[in-house]
Amino acid sequence: MKSICIQLTRQLEKKRMSEKDMTLYILPSCCKCEEVIKLFSKLGIDVTVINIFDNLDIGRSLTLDKGLPVLELNDEWLDYEMIMKRYKSEG
């Protein structure tokens, strides 16, 4: 049992190391945004947080079909539901 836990821990560490380019786009006072930030903090995942009102590049477009937060991860875009599905099981 202990070796399984060690293997899972190593897998999570490798996954986190490969996910270095993580950017979370948020709105101020957004409950879902705060929930994702707290989850990443709990999991020890470093993520760049960008408030779209303050820091979005003018030349960059961001599709918000499913609202915020949106996580940009290695050329993949995850909405709130996808973020929670992927990372909540780790917590």
Stockholm file with secondary structure:
# STOCKHOLM 1.0

chainA/1-91         MKSICIQLTRQLEKKRMSEKDMTLYILPSCCKCEEVIKLFSKLGIDVTVINIFDNLDIGRSLTLDKGLPVLELNDEWLDYEMIMKRYKSEG
#=GR chainA/1-91 SS CHHHHHHHHHHHHHHHHHTCCEEEEECTTCHHHHHHHHHHHHHTCCCEEEEHHHHCCTTCCCCCTTCSCEEEETTEEEEHHHHHHHHGGGC
#=GC SS_cons        CHHHHHHHHHHHHHHHHHTCCEEEEECTTCHHHHHHHHHHHHHTCCCEEEEHHHHCCTTCCCCCTTCSCEEEETTEEEEHHHHHHHHGGGC
//
